[in-house]
Amino acid sequence: MKVEQQVVDEIVTQLQKLEFGSLLITVHNGKVTQVDCTEKRRLNK
């Protein structure tokens, strides 16, 4: 599977922004179709 540079750049950008959380990459028919970023934030008590 060859991934377009634009997709790689978007994934790297999202990873660099993420401090705590997850990055979900959805693939359909061998192509990345969606990138979901969920950031976790802890509130001080």
mmCIF entry with sequence, helices, sheets and N, C-alpha, C, O atoms, coordinates in Angstrom:
data_MODEL
# 
_entry.id   MODEL 
# 
_entity.id                         1 
_entity.type                       polymer 
_entity.pdbx_number_of_molecules   1 
# 
_entity_poly.entity_id                      1 
_entity_poly.type                           'polypeptide(L)' 
_entity_poly.nstd_linkage                   no 
_entity_poly.nstd_monomer                   no 
_entity_poly.pdbx_seq_one_letter_code       MKVEQQVVDEIVTQLQKLEFGSLLITVHNGKVTQVDCTEKRRLNK 
_entity_poly.pdbx_seq_one_letter_code_can   MKVEQQVVDEIVTQLQKLEFGSLLITVHNGKVTQVDCTEKRRLNK 
_entity_poly.pdbx_strand_id                 A 
# 
loop_
_entity_poly_seq.entity_id 
_entity_poly_seq.num 
_entity_poly_seq.mon_id 
_entity_poly_seq.hetero 
1 1  MET n 
1 2  LYS n 
1 3  VAL n 
1 4  GLU n 
1 5  GLN n 
1 6  GLN n 
1 7  VAL n 
1 8  VAL n 
1 9  ASP n 
1 10 GLU n 
1 11 ILE n 
1 12 VAL n 
1 13 THR n 
1 14 GLN n 
1 15 LEU n 
1 16 GLN n 
1 17 LYS n 
1 18 LEU n 
1 19 GLU n 
1 20 PHE n 
1 21 GLY n 
1 22 SER n 
1 23 LEU n 
1 24 LEU n 
1 25 ILE n 
1 26 THR n 
1 27 VAL n 
1 28 HIS n 
1 29 ASN n 
1 30 GLY n 
1 31 LYS n 
1 32 VAL n 
1 33 THR n 
1 34 GLN n 
1 35 VAL n 
1 36 ASP n 
1 37 CYS n 
1 38 THR n 
1 39 GLU n 
1 40 LYS n 
1 41 ARG n 
1 42 ARG n 
1 43 LEU n 
1 44 ASN n 
1 45 LYS n 
# 
_struct_asym.id          A 
_struct_asym.entity_id   1 
# 
_struct_conf.conf_type_id            HELX_P 
_struct_conf.id                      HELX_P1 
_struct_conf.pdbx_PDB_helix_id       AA1 
_struct_conf.beg_label_comp_id       GLN 
_struct_conf.beg_label_asym_id       A 
_struct_conf.beg_label_seq_id        5 
_struct_conf.pdbx_beg_PDB_ins_code   ? 
_struct_conf.end_label_comp_id       LYS 
_struct_conf.end_label_asym_id       A 
_struct_conf.end_label_seq_id        17 
_struct_conf.pdbx_end_PDB_ins_code   ? 
_struct_conf.beg_auth_comp_id        GLN 
_struct_conf.beg_auth_asym_id        A 
_struct_conf.beg_auth_seq_id         5 
_struct_conf.end_auth_comp_id        LYS 
_struct_conf.end_auth_asym_id        A 
_struct_conf.end_auth_seq_id         17 
_struct_conf.pdbx_PDB_helix_class    1 
_struct_conf.details                 ? 
_struct_conf.pdbx_PDB_helix_length   13 
# 
_struct_conf_type.id          HELX_P 
_struct_conf_type.criteria    ? 
_struct_conf_type.reference   ? 
# 
_struct_sheet.id               AA1 
_struct_sheet.type             ? 
_struct_sheet.number_strands   2 
_struct_sheet.details          ? 
# 
_struct_sheet_order.sheet_id     AA1 
_struct_sheet_order.range_id_1   1 
_struct_sheet_order.range_id_2   2 
_struct_sheet_order.offset       ? 
_struct_sheet_order.sense        anti-parallel 
# 
loop_
_struct_sheet_range.sheet_id 
_struct_sheet_range.id 
_struct_sheet_range.beg_label_comp_id 
_struct_sheet_range.beg_label_asym_id 
_struct_sheet_range.beg_label_seq_id 
_struct_sheet_range.pdbx_beg_PDB_ins_code 
_struct_sheet_range.end_label_comp_id 
_struct_sheet_range.end_label_asym_id 
_struct_sheet_range.end_label_seq_id 
_struct_sheet_range.pdbx_end_PDB_ins_code 
_struct_sheet_range.beg_auth_comp_id 
_struct_sheet_range.beg_auth_asym_id 
_struct_sheet_range.beg_auth_seq_id 
_struct_sheet_range.end_auth_comp_id 
_struct_sheet_range.end_auth_asym_id 
_struct_sheet_range.end_auth_seq_id 
AA1 1 GLY A 21 ? HIS A 28 ? GLY A 21 HIS A 28 
AA1 2 LYS A 31 ? GLU A 39 ? LYS A 31 GLU A 39 
# 
loop_
_atom_site.group_PDB 
_atom_site.id 
_atom_site.type_symbol 
_atom_site.label_atom_id 
_atom_site.label_alt_id 
_atom_site.label_comp_id 
_atom_site.label_asym_id 
_atom_site.label_entity_id 
_atom_site.label_seq_id 
_atom_site.pdbx_PDB_ins_code 
_atom_site.Cartn_x 
_atom_site.Cartn_y 
_atom_site.Cartn_z 
_atom_site.occupancy 
_atom_site.B_iso_or_equiv 
_atom_site.pdbx_formal_charge 
_atom_site.auth_seq_id 
_atom_site.auth_comp_id 
_atom_site.auth_asym_id 
_atom_site.auth_atom_id 
_atom_site.pdbx_PDB_model_num 
ATOM 1   N N  . MET A 1 1  ? 0.845   -1.182 0.000  1.00 0.00 ? 1  MET A N  1 
ATOM 2   C CA . MET A 1 1  ? 0.000   0.000  0.000  1.00 0.00 ? 1  MET A CA 1 
ATOM 3   C C  . MET A 1 1  ? 0.886   1.239  0.000  1.00 0.00 ? 1  MET A C  1 
ATOM 4   O O  . MET A 1 1  ? 1.761   1.382  0.853  1.00 0.00 ? 1  MET A O  1 
ATOM 5   N N  . LYS A 1 2  ? 0.659   2.127  -0.950 1.00 0.00 ? 2  LYS A N  1 
ATOM 6   C CA . LYS A 1 2  ? 1.391   3.383  -1.014 1.00 0.00 ? 2  LYS A CA 1 
ATOM 7   C C  . LYS A 1 2  ? 0.490   4.492  -0.472 1.00 0.00 ? 2  LYS A C  1 
ATOM 8   O O  . LYS A 1 2  ? -0.662  4.632  -0.880 1.00 0.00 ? 2  LYS A O  1 
ATOM 9   N N  . VAL A 1 3  ? 1.038   5.270  0.450  1.00 0.00 ? 3  VAL A N  1 
ATOM 10  C CA . VAL A 1 3  ? 0.273   6.343  1.084  1.00 0.00 ? 3  VAL A CA 1 
ATOM 11  C C  . VAL A 1 3  ? 0.728   7.672  0.496  1.00 0.00 ? 3  VAL A C  1 
ATOM 12  O O  . VAL A 1 3  ? 1.926   7.932  0.380  1.00 0.00 ? 3  VAL A O  1 
ATOM 13  N N  . GLU A 1 4  ? -0.239  8.515  0.125  1.00 0.00 ? 4  GLU A N  1 
ATOM 14  C CA . GLU A 1 4  ? 0.078   9.823  -0.443 1.00 0.00 ? 4  GLU A CA 1 
ATOM 15  C C  . GLU A 1 4  ? 0.785   10.691 0.597  1.00 0.00 ? 4  GLU A C  1 
ATOM 16  O O  . GLU A 1 4  ? 0.507   10.602 1.792  1.00 0.00 ? 4  GLU A O  1 
ATOM 17  N N  . GLN A 1 5  ? 1.691   11.520 0.128  1.00 0.00 ? 5  GLN A N  1 
ATOM 18  C CA . GLN A 1 5  ? 2.471   12.376 1.022  1.00 0.00 ? 5  GLN A CA 1 
ATOM 19  C C  . GLN A 1 5  ? 1.576   13.312 1.822  1.00 0.00 ? 5  GLN A C  1 
ATOM 20  O O  . GLN A 1 5  ? 1.873   13.610 2.979  1.00 0.00 ? 5  GLN A O  1 
ATOM 21  N N  . GLN A 1 6  ? 0.493   13.778 1.226  1.00 0.00 ? 6  GLN A N  1 
ATOM 22  C CA . GLN A 1 6  ? -0.441  14.668 1.929  1.00 0.00 ? 6  GLN A CA 1 
ATOM 23  C C  . GLN A 1 6  ? -1.030  13.970 3.154  1.00 0.00 ? 6  GLN A C  1 
ATOM 24  O O  . GLN A 1 6  ? -1.198  14.591 4.204  1.00 0.00 ? 6  GLN A O  1 
ATOM 25  N N  . VAL A 1 7  ? -1.342  12.691 3.020  1.00 0.00 ? 7  VAL A N  1 
ATOM 26  C CA . VAL A 1 7  ? -1.897  11.922 4.134  1.00 0.00 ? 7  VAL A CA 1 
ATOM 27  C C  . VAL A 1 7  ? -0.843  11.746 5.222  1.00 0.00 ? 7  VAL A C  1 
ATOM 28  O O  . VAL A 1 7  ? -1.135  11.913 6.407  1.00 0.00 ? 7  VAL A O  1 
ATOM 29  N N  . VAL A 1 8  ? 0.371   11.411 4.824  1.00 0.00 ? 8  VAL A N  1 
ATOM 30  C CA . VAL A 1 8  ? 1.469   11.253 5.788  1.00 0.00 ? 8  VAL A CA 1 
ATOM 31  C C  . VAL A 1 8  ? 1.700   12.564 6.535  1.00 0.00 ? 8  VAL A C  1 
ATOM 32  O O  . VAL A 1 8  ? 1.868   12.566 7.754  1.00 0.00 ? 8  VAL A O  1 
ATOM 33  N N  . ASP A 1 9  ? 1.707   13.673 5.806  1.00 0.00 ? 9  ASP A N  1 
ATOM 34  C CA . ASP A 1 9  ? 1.915   14.986 6.424  1.00 0.00 ? 9  ASP A CA 1 
ATOM 35  C C  . ASP A 1 9  ? 0.825   15.295 7.447  1.00 0.00 ? 9  ASP A C  1 
ATOM 36  O O  . ASP A 1 9  ? 1.114   15.823 8.521  1.00 0.00 ? 9  ASP A O  1 
ATOM 37  N N  . GLU A 1 10 ? -0.425  14.970 7.121  1.00 0.00 ? 10 GLU A N  1 
ATOM 38  C CA . GLU A 1 10 ? -1.538  15.228 8.042  1.00 0.00 ? 10 GLU A CA 1 
ATOM 39  C C  . GLU A 1 10 ? -1.406  14.385 9.306  1.00 0.00 ? 10 GLU A C  1 
ATOM 40  O O  . GLU A 1 10 ? -1.644  14.877 10.409 1.00 0.00 ? 10 GLU A O  1 
ATOM 41  N N  . ILE A 1 11 ? -1.033  13.131 9.152  1.00 0.00 ? 11 ILE A N  1 
ATOM 42  C CA . ILE A 1 11 ? -0.862  12.250 10.308 1.00 0.00 ? 11 ILE A CA 1 
ATOM 43  C C  . ILE A 1 11 ? 0.263   12.756 11.202 1.00 0.00 ? 11 ILE A C  1 
ATOM 44  O O  . ILE A 1 11 ? 0.111   12.797 12.423 1.00 0.00 ? 11 ILE A O  1 
ATOM 45  N N  . VAL A 1 12 ? 1.380   13.139 10.611 1.00 0.00 ? 12 VAL A N  1 
ATOM 46  C CA . VAL A 1 12 ? 2.519   13.651 11.380 1.00 0.00 ? 12 VAL A CA 1 
ATOM 47  C C  . VAL A 1 12 ? 2.133   14.942 12.099 1.00 0.00 ? 12 VAL A C  1 
ATOM 48  O O  . VAL A 1 12 ? 2.491   15.130 13.261 1.00 0.00 ? 12 VAL A O  1 
ATOM 49  N N  . THR A 1 13 ? 1.408   15.829 11.423 1.00 0.00 ? 13 THR A N  1 
ATOM 50  C CA . THR A 1 13 ? 0.970   17.086 12.032 1.00 0.00 ? 13 THR A CA 1 
ATOM 51  C C  . THR A 1 13 ? 0.086   16.824 13.247 1.00 0.00 ? 13 THR A C  1 
ATOM 52  O O  . THR A 1 13 ? 0.266   17.444 14.295 1.00 0.00 ? 13 THR A O  1 
ATOM 53  N N  . GLN A 1 14 ? -0.862  15.910 13.106 1.00 0.00 ? 14 GLN A N  1 
ATOM 54  C CA . GLN A 1 14 ? -1.753  15.590 14.219 1.00 0.00 ? 14 GLN A CA 1 
ATOM 55  C C  . GLN A 1 14 ? -0.991  14.967 15.385 1.00 0.00 ? 14 GLN A C  1 
ATOM 56  O O  . GLN A 1 14 ? -1.279  15.265 16.544 1.00 0.00 ? 14 GLN A O  1 
ATOM 57  N N  . LEU A 1 15 ? -0.021  14.105 15.087 1.00 0.00 ? 15 LEU A N  1 
ATOM 58  C CA . LEU A 1 15 ? 0.783   13.488 16.145 1.00 0.00 ? 15 LEU A CA 1 
ATOM 59  C C  . LEU A 1 15 ? 1.618   14.522 16.892 1.00 0.00 ? 15 LEU A C  1 
ATOM 60  O O  . LEU A 1 15 ? 1.782   14.428 18.108 1.00 0.00 ? 15 LEU A O  1 
ATOM 61  N N  . GLN A 1 16 ? 2.144   15.505 16.170 1.00 0.00 ? 16 GLN A N  1 
ATOM 62  C CA . GLN A 1 16 ? 2.964   16.539 16.804 1.00 0.00 ? 16 GLN A CA 1 
ATOM 63  C C  . GLN A 1 16 ? 2.133   17.416 17.733 1.00 0.00 ? 16 GLN A C  1 
ATOM 64  O O  . GLN A 1 16 ? 2.643   17.898 18.744 1.00 0.00 ? 16 GLN A O  1 
ATOM 65  N N  . LYS A 1 17 ? 0.870   17.629 17.408 1.00 0.00 ? 17 LYS A N  1 
ATOM 66  C CA . LYS A 1 17 ? -0.020  18.449 18.236 1.00 0.00 ? 17 LYS A CA 1 
ATOM 67  C C  . LYS A 1 17 ? -0.502  17.703 19.477 1.00 0.00 ? 17 LYS A C  1 
ATOM 68  O O  . LYS A 1 17 ? -0.855  18.326 20.478 1.00 0.00 ? 17 LYS A O  1 
ATOM 69  N N  . LEU A 1 18 ? -0.519  16.388 19.417 1.00 0.00 ? 18 LEU A N  1 
ATOM 70  C CA . LEU A 1 18 ? -1.134  15.564 20.451 1.00 0.00 ? 18 LEU A CA 1 
ATOM 71  C C  . LEU A 1 18 ? -0.195  15.344 21.628 1.00 0.00 ? 18 LEU A C  1 
ATOM 72  O O  . LEU A 1 18 ? 0.916   14.842 21.463 1.00 0.00 ? 18 LEU A O  1 
ATOM 73  N N  . GLU A 1 19 ? -0.655  15.727 22.827 1.00 0.00 ? 19 GLU A N  1 
ATOM 74  C CA . GLU A 1 19 ? 0.143   15.495 24.028 1.00 0.00 ? 19 GLU A CA 1 
ATOM 75  C C  . GLU A 1 19 ? -0.332  14.235 24.749 1.00 0.00 ? 19 GLU A C  1 
ATOM 76  O O  . GLU A 1 19 ? 0.478   13.383 25.114 1.00 0.00 ? 19 GLU A O  1 
ATOM 77  N N  . PHE A 1 20 ? -1.653  14.118 24.953 1.00 0.00 ? 20 PHE A N  1 
ATOM 78  C CA . PHE A 1 20 ? -2.264  12.928 25.545 1.00 0.00 ? 20 PHE A CA 1 
ATOM 79  C C  . PHE A 1 20 ? -3.517  12.615 24.742 1.00 0.00 ? 20 PHE A C  1 
ATOM 80  O O  . PHE A 1 20 ? -4.341  13.502 24.519 1.00 0.00 ? 20 PHE A O  1 
ATOM 81  N N  . GLY A 1 21 ? -3.672  11.397 24.312 1.00 0.00 ? 21 GLY A N  1 
ATOM 82  C CA . GLY A 1 21 ? -4.871  11.031 23.569 1.00 0.00 ? 21 GLY A CA 1 
ATOM 83  C C  . GLY A 1 21 ? -4.599  9.929  22.571 1.00 0.00 ? 21 GLY A C  1 
ATOM 84  O O  . GLY A 1 21 ? -3.706  9.102  22.755 1.00 0.00 ? 21 GLY A O  1 
ATOM 85  N N  . SER A 1 22 ? -5.396  9.935  21.500 1.00 0.00 ? 22 SER A N  1 
ATOM 86  C CA . SER A 1 22 ? -5.245  8.886  20.501 1.00 0.00 ? 22 SER A CA 1 
ATOM 87  C C  . SER A 1 22 ? -5.476  9.434  19.101 1.00 0.00 ? 22 SER A C  1 
ATOM 88  O O  . SER A 1 22 ? -6.159  10.439 18.904 1.00 0.00 ? 22 SER A O  1 
ATOM 89  N N  . LEU A 1 23 ? -4.885  8.741  18.140 1.00 0.00 ? 23 LEU A N  1 
ATOM 90  C CA . LEU A 1 23 ? -5.042  9.068  16.729 1.00 0.00 ? 23 LEU A CA 1 
ATOM 91  C C  . LEU A 1 23 ? -5.547  7.806  16.050 1.00 0.00 ? 23 LEU A C  1 
ATOM 92  O O  . LEU A 1 23 ? -4.865  6.781  16.055 1.00 0.00 ? 23 LEU A O  1 
ATOM 93  N N  . LEU A 1 24 ? -6.732  7.874  15.470 1.00 0.00 ? 24 LEU A N  1 
ATOM 94  C CA . LEU A 1 24 ? -7.359  6.728  14.820 1.00 0.00 ? 24 LEU A CA 1 
ATOM 95  C C  . LEU A 1 24 ? -7.313  6.942  13.314 1.00 0.00 ? 24 LEU A C  1 
ATOM 96  O O  . LEU A 1 24 ? -7.814  7.947  12.812 1.00 0.00 ? 24 LEU A O  1 
ATOM 97  N N  . ILE A 1 25 ? -6.719  6.006  12.599 1.00 0.00 ? 25 ILE A N  1 
ATOM 98  C CA . ILE A 1 25 ? -6.602  6.086  11.145 1.00 0.00 ? 25 ILE A CA 1 
ATOM 99  C C  . ILE A 1 25 ? -7.522  5.028  10.549 1.00 0.00 ? 25 ILE A C  1 
ATOM 100 O O  . ILE A 1 25 ? -7.362  3.836  10.812 1.00 0.00 ? 25 ILE A O  1 
ATOM 101 N N  . THR A 1 26 ? -8.492  5.472  9.740  1.00 0.00 ? 26 THR A N  1 
ATOM 102 C CA . THR A 1 26 ? -9.449  4.564  9.112  1.00 0.00 ? 26 THR A CA 1 
ATOM 103 C C  . THR A 1 26 ? -9.027  4.307  7.673  1.00 0.00 ? 26 THR A C  1 
ATOM 104 O O  . THR A 1 26 ? -8.735  5.236  6.921  1.00 0.00 ? 26 THR A O  1 
ATOM 105 N N  . VAL A 1 27 ? -8.999  3.026  7.302  1.00 0.00 ? 27 VAL A N  1 
ATOM 106 C CA . VAL A 1 27 ? -8.579  2.621  5.959  1.00 0.00 ? 27 VAL A CA 1 
ATOM 107 C C  . VAL A 1 27 ? -9.706  1.823  5.309  1.00 0.00 ? 27 VAL A C  1 
ATOM 108 O O  . VAL A 1 27 ? -10.260 0.911  5.923  1.00 0.00 ? 27 VAL A O  1 
ATOM 109 N N  . HIS A 1 28 ? -10.044 2.167  4.064  1.00 0.00 ? 28 HIS A N  1 
ATOM 110 C CA . HIS A 1 28 ? -11.028 1.422  3.271  1.00 0.00 ? 28 HIS A CA 1 
ATOM 111 C C  . HIS A 1 28 ? -10.406 1.096  1.924  1.00 0.00 ? 28 HIS A C  1 
ATOM 112 O O  . HIS A 1 28 ? -9.885  1.979  1.242  1.00 0.00 ? 28 HIS A O  1 
ATOM 113 N N  . ASN A 1 29 ? -10.459 -0.156 1.548  1.00 0.00 ? 29 ASN A N  1 
ATOM 114 C CA . ASN A 1 29 ? -9.914  -0.607 0.262  1.00 0.00 ? 29 ASN A CA 1 
ATOM 115 C C  . ASN A 1 29 ? -8.468  -0.182 0.067  1.00 0.00 ? 29 ASN A C  1 
ATOM 116 O O  . ASN A 1 29 ? -8.066  0.188  -1.037 1.00 0.00 ? 29 ASN A O  1 
ATOM 117 N N  . GLY A 1 30 ? -7.688  -0.234 1.142  1.00 0.00 ? 30 GLY A N  1 
ATOM 118 C CA . GLY A 1 30 ? -6.266  0.067  1.046  1.00 0.00 ? 30 GLY A CA 1 
ATOM 119 C C  . GLY A 1 30 ? -5.917  1.540  1.015  1.00 0.00 ? 30 GLY A C  1 
ATOM 120 O O  . GLY A 1 30 ? -4.761  1.890  0.782  1.00 0.00 ? 30 GLY A O  1 
ATOM 121 N N  . LYS A 1 31 ? -6.895  2.420  1.246  1.00 0.00 ? 31 LYS A N  1 
ATOM 122 C CA . LYS A 1 31 ? -6.633  3.859  1.240  1.00 0.00 ? 31 LYS A CA 1 
ATOM 123 C C  . LYS A 1 31 ? -7.089  4.476  2.552  1.00 0.00 ? 31 LYS A C  1 
ATOM 124 O O  . LYS A 1 31 ? -8.131  4.109  3.095  1.00 0.00 ? 31 LYS A O  1 
ATOM 125 N N  . VAL A 1 32 ? -6.298  5.419  3.055  1.00 0.00 ? 32 VAL A N  1 
ATOM 126 C CA . VAL A 1 32 ? -6.676  6.143  4.268  1.00 0.00 ? 32 VAL A CA 1 
ATOM 127 C C  . VAL A 1 32 ? -7.844  7.050  3.911  1.00 0.00 ? 32 VAL A C  1 
ATOM 128 O O  . VAL A 1 32 ? -7.746  7.883  3.009  1.00 0.00 ? 32 VAL A O  1 
ATOM 129 N N  . THR A 1 33 ? -8.949  6.881  4.626  1.00 0.00 ? 33 THR A N  1 
ATOM 130 C CA . THR A 1 33 ? -10.138 7.681  4.335  1.00 0.00 ? 33 THR A CA 1 
ATOM 131 C C  . THR A 1 33 ? -10.463 8.688  5.430  1.00 0.00 ? 33 THR A C  1 
ATOM 132 O O  . THR A 1 33 ? -11.213 9.639  5.208  1.00 0.00 ? 33 THR A O  1 
ATOM 133 N N  . GLN A 1 34 ? -9.889  8.472  6.626  1.00 0.00 ? 34 GLN A N  1 
ATOM 134 C CA . GLN A 1 34 ? -10.233 9.359  7.738  1.00 0.00 ? 34 GLN A CA 1 
ATOM 135 C C  . GLN A 1 34 ? -9.160  9.300  8.805  1.00 0.00 ? 34 GLN A C  1 
ATOM 136 O O  . GLN A 1 34 ? -8.570  8.249  9.058  1.00 0.00 ? 34 GLN A O  1 
ATOM 137 N N  . VAL A 1 35 ? -8.914  10.450 9.432  1.00 0.00 ? 35 VAL A N  1 
ATOM 138 C CA . VAL A 1 35 ? -8.000  10.530 10.567 1.00 0.00 ? 35 VAL A CA 1 
ATOM 139 C C  . VAL A 1 35 ? -8.745  11.239 11.690 1.00 0.00 ? 35 VAL A C  1 
ATOM 140 O O  . VAL A 1 35 ? -9.135  12.398 11.549 1.00 0.00 ? 35 VAL A O  1 
ATOM 141 N N  . ASP A 1 36 ? -8.943  10.535 12.811 1.00 0.00 ? 36 ASP A N  1 
ATOM 142 C CA . ASP A 1 36 ? -9.632  11.102 13.973 1.00 0.00 ? 36 ASP A CA 1 
ATOM 143 C C  . ASP A 1 36 ? -8.633  11.291 15.102 1.00 0.00 ? 36 ASP A C  1 
ATOM 144 O O  . ASP A 1 36 ? -7.891  10.374 15.452 1.00 0.00 ? 36 ASP A O  1 
ATOM 145 N N  . CYS A 1 37 ? -8.624  12.485 15.664 1.00 0.00 ? 37 CYS A N  1 
ATOM 146 C CA . CYS A 1 37 ? -7.726  12.786 16.767 1.00 0.00 ? 37 CYS A CA 1 
ATOM 147 C C  . CYS A 1 37 ? -8.574  13.088 18.003 1.00 0.00 ? 37 CYS A C  1 
ATOM 148 O O  . CYS A 1 37 ? -9.441  13.961 17.975 1.00 0.00 ? 37 CYS A O  1 
ATOM 149 N N  . THR A 1 38 ? -8.312  12.358 19.084 1.00 0.00 ? 38 THR A N  1 
ATOM 150 C CA . THR A 1 38 ? -9.011  12.574 20.348 1.00 0.00 ? 38 THR A CA 1 
ATOM 151 C C  . THR A 1 38 ? -7.983  12.972 21.393 1.00 0.00 ? 38 THR A C  1 
ATOM 152 O O  . THR A 1 38 ? -7.067  12.209 21.699 1.00 0.00 ? 38 THR A O  1 
ATOM 153 N N  . GLU A 1 39 ? -8.141  14.166 21.934 1.00 0.00 ? 39 GLU A N  1 
ATOM 154 C CA . GLU A 1 39 ? -7.190  14.651 22.927 1.00 0.00 ? 39 GLU A CA 1 
ATOM 155 C C  . GLU A 1 39 ? -7.799  14.542 24.316 1.00 0.00 ? 39 GLU A C  1 
ATOM 156 O O  . GLU A 1 39 ? -8.951  14.915 24.533 1.00 0.00 ? 39 GLU A O  1 
ATOM 157 N N  . LYS A 1 40 ? -7.023  14.034 25.238 1.00 0.00 ? 40 LYS A N  1 
ATOM 158 C CA . LYS A 1 40 ? -7.448  13.907 26.632 1.00 0.00 ? 40 LYS A CA 1 
ATOM 159 C C  . LYS A 1 40 ? -6.869  15.074 27.421 1.00 0.00 ? 40 LYS A C  1 
ATOM 160 O O  . LYS A 1 40 ? -5.703  15.434 27.259 1.00 0.00 ? 40 LYS A O  1 
ATOM 161 N N  . ARG A 1 41 ? -7.691  15.652 28.268 1.00 0.00 ? 41 ARG A N  1 
ATOM 162 C CA . ARG A 1 41 ? -7.229  16.738 29.137 1.00 0.00 ? 41 ARG A CA 1 
ATOM 163 C C  . ARG A 1 41 ? -7.616  16.415 30.562 1.00 0.00 ? 41 ARG A C  1 
ATOM 164 O O  . ARG A 1 41 ? -8.762  16.065 30.845 1.00 0.00 ? 41 ARG A O  1 
ATOM 165 N N  . ARG A 1 42 ? -6.663  16.533 31.449 1.00 0.00 ? 42 ARG A N  1 
ATOM 166 C CA . ARG A 1 42 ? -6.933  16.301 32.871 1.00 0.00 ? 42 ARG A CA 1 
ATOM 167 C C  . ARG A 1 42 ? -7.123  17.649 33.551 1.00 0.00 ? 42 ARG A C  1 
ATOM 168 O O  . ARG A 1 42 ? -6.353  18.587 33.346 1.00 0.00 ? 42 ARG A O  1 
ATOM 169 N N  . LEU A 1 43 ? -8.148  17.715 34.347 1.00 0.00 ? 43 LEU A N  1 
ATOM 170 C CA . LEU A 1 43 ? -8.429  18.942 35.083 1.00 0.00 ? 43 LEU A CA 1 
ATOM 171 C C  . LEU A 1 43 ? -7.834  18.821 36.470 1.00 0.00 ? 43 LEU A C  1 
ATOM 172 O O  . LEU A 1 43 ? -7.970  17.787 37.125 1.00 0.00 ? 43 LEU A O  1 
ATOM 173 N N  . ASN A 1 44 ? -7.176  19.874 36.918 1.00 0.00 ? 44 ASN A N  1 
ATOM 174 C CA . ASN A 1 44 ? -6.603  19.879 38.266 1.00 0.00 ? 44 ASN A CA 1 
ATOM 175 C C  . ASN A 1 44 ? -7.721  19.933 39.288 1.00 0.00 ? 44 ASN A C  1 
ATOM 176 O O  . ASN A 1 44 ? -8.715  20.636 39.104 1.00 0.00 ? 44 ASN A O  1 
ATOM 177 N N  . LYS A 1 45 ? -7.551  19.180 40.373 1.00 0.00 ? 45 LYS A N  1 
ATOM 178 C CA . LYS A 1 45 ? -8.577  19.152 41.428 1.00 0.00 ? 45 LYS A CA 1 
ATOM 179 C C  . LYS A 1 45 ? -8.456  20.344 42.325 1.00 0.00 ? 45 LYS A C  1 
ATOM 180 O O  . LYS A 1 45 ? -9.235  20.489 43.267 1.00 0.00 ? 45 LYS A O  1 
# 
